[in-house]
Amino acid sequence: MKTYSEESIQEHLKELNGWHFDNNGIEKKFKFKNFSQALGFIIQVGVEAEKNNHHPELYNVYNKVNIRLSTHDADGVTDKDVELAKAIENI
């Protein structure tokens, strides 16, 4: 499975507003009006993750959600991460 380096992922990141490469993964922080909206978003992300059989690292504190995507089997960012990030952007 091909992994992206920090340099080679840049073209994809141009299409993913607010996502950045860090430590062999791509990450984005989201902020919502309140906890209920943040939790609803997490549930929608979970549904997309199940559809894609690819599961993100999710961190939630009140109205903030941080998402990190990395393909653990490949030890880095792959097309699976890019596709899930695109799906998350469409939520």
DRENDO-1510 file (C-alpha; in Angstrom, 1 decimal, always signed):
<recs>
REC; n; res; u; v; w
REC; 1; MET; +0.0; +0.0; +0.0 .
REC; 2; LYS; +1.5; +3.3; -1.1 .
REC; 3; THR; +2.0; +5.9; +1.7 .
REC; 4; TYR; +2.3; +9.6; +1.2 .
REC; 5; SER; +5.1; +11.7; +2.5 .
REC; 6; GLU; +4.6; +15.3; +3.8 .
REC; 7; GLU; +5.6; +16.5; +0.4 .
REC; 8; SER; +3.6; +14.1; -1.7 .
REC; 9; ILE; +0.3; +14.6; +0.2 .
REC; 10; GLN; +0.3; +18.4; -0.4 .
REC; 11; GLU; -1.8; +18.2; -3.6 .
REC; 12; HIS; -4.5; +16.3; -1.8 .
REC; 13; LEU; -4.4; +18.7; +1.2 .
REC; 14; LYS; -5.2; +21.5; -1.2 .
REC; 15; GLU; -8.6; +19.8; -1.7 .
REC; 16; LEU; -9.1; +19.3; +2.0 .
REC; 17; ASN; -9.8; +22.6; +3.7 .
REC; 18; GLY; -8.0; +22.8; +7.1 .
REC; 19; TRP; -6.4; +19.4; +7.1 .
REC; 20; HIS; -2.7; +19.2; +7.7 .
REC; 21; PHE; +0.0; +16.6; +7.8 .
REC; 22; ASP; +1.6; +15.7; +11.1 .
REC; 23; ASN; +3.6; +12.7; +12.3 .
REC; 24; ASN; +2.6; +10.3; +9.4 .
REC; 25; GLY; -1.1; +11.3; +9.6 .
REC; 26; ILE; -3.5; +14.0; +8.5 .
REC; 27; GLU; -5.5; +16.0; +11.1 .
REC; 28; LYS; -8.1; +18.6; +11.4 .
REC; 29; LYS; -9.8; +20.4; +14.3 .
REC; 30; PHE; -13.5; +21.1; +14.3 .
REC; 31; LYS; -15.4; +23.5; +16.5 .
REC; 32; PHE; -19.2; +23.4; +17.1 .
REC; 33; LYS; -21.8; +25.5; +18.9 .
REC; 34; ASN; -22.1; +23.0; +21.7 .
REC; 35; PHE; -21.5; +19.5; +22.9 .
REC; 36; SER; -24.7; +18.1; +21.2 .
REC; 37; GLN; -23.6; +19.3; +17.8 .
REC; 38; ALA; -20.1; +17.9; +18.3 .
REC; 39; LEU; -21.4; +14.6; +19.4 .
REC; 40; GLY; -23.8; +14.5; +16.4 .
REC; 41; PHE; -20.9; +15.1; +14.1 .
REC; 42; ILE; -18.9; +12.3; +15.7 .
REC; 43; ILE; -21.7; +9.9; +15.1 .
REC; 44; GLN; -21.9; +10.9; +11.4 .
REC; 45; VAL; -18.1; +10.4; +11.2 .
REC; 46; GLY; -18.5; +7.0; +12.7 .
REC; 47; VAL; -21.1; +6.1; +10.1 .
REC; 48; GLU; -18.7; +7.2; +7.3 .
REC; 49; ALA; -15.9; +5.3; +8.9 .
REC; 50; GLU; -17.9; +2.1; +9.0 .
REC; 51; LYS; -18.9; +2.5; +5.3 .
REC; 52; ASN; -15.2; +2.9; +4.4 .
REC; 53; ASN; -14.0; +0.2; +6.9 .
REC; 54; HIS; -11.4; +2.8; +8.0 .
REC; 55; HIS; -11.5; +4.2; +11.5 .
REC; 56; PRO; -10.1; +7.6; +12.7 .
REC; 57; GLU; -8.7; +8.7; +16.0 .
REC; 58; LEU; -11.4; +11.0; +17.5 .
REC; 59; TYR; -10.9; +13.4; +20.4 .
REC; 60; ASN; -13.7; +15.4; +21.9 .
REC; 61; VAL; -13.8; +18.0; +24.6 .
REC; 62; TYR; -17.2; +19.8; +24.9 .
REC; 63; ASN; -17.7; +21.5; +21.5 .
REC; 64; LYS; -14.3; +20.6; +19.9 .
REC; 65; VAL; -13.5; +17.5; +17.9 .
REC; 66; ASN; -10.1; +16.7; +16.6 .
REC; 67; ILE; -9.7; +14.0; +14.0 .
REC; 68; ARG; -6.5; +12.2; +13.0 .
REC; 69; LEU; -6.3; +9.8; +10.0 .
REC; 70; SER; -3.5; +7.4; +9.5 .
REC; 71; THR; -3.5; +3.9; +8.0 .
REC; 72; HIS; -1.9; +1.9; +10.8 .
REC; 73; ASP; -1.2; -1.2; +8.7 .
REC; 74; ALA; +0.9; +1.0; +6.3 .
REC; 75; ASP; +2.4; +3.2; +9.1 .
REC; 76; GLY; +1.4; +6.4; +7.3 .
REC; 77; VAL; -1.2; +8.3; +5.1 .
REC; 78; THR; -2.7; +6.3; +2.3 .
REC; 79; ASP; -5.6; +6.8; -0.2 .
REC; 80; LYS; -7.9; +5.4; +2.5 .
REC; 81; ASP; -7.2; +8.4; +4.7 .
REC; 82; VAL; -7.7; +10.9; +1.9 .
REC; 83; GLU; -11.0; +9.3; +0.9 .
REC; 84; LEU; -12.3; +9.3; +4.5 .
REC; 85; ALA; -11.2; +12.9; +4.9 .
REC; 86; LYS; -13.2; +13.9; +1.8 .
REC; 87; ALA; -16.2; +12.0; +3.1 .
REC; 88; ILE; -15.9; +13.8; +6.5 .
REC; 89; GLU; -15.7; +17.2; +4.7 .
REC; 90; ASN; -19.1; +16.3; +3.0 .
REC; 91; ILE; -20.9; +15.8; +6.4 .
</recs>
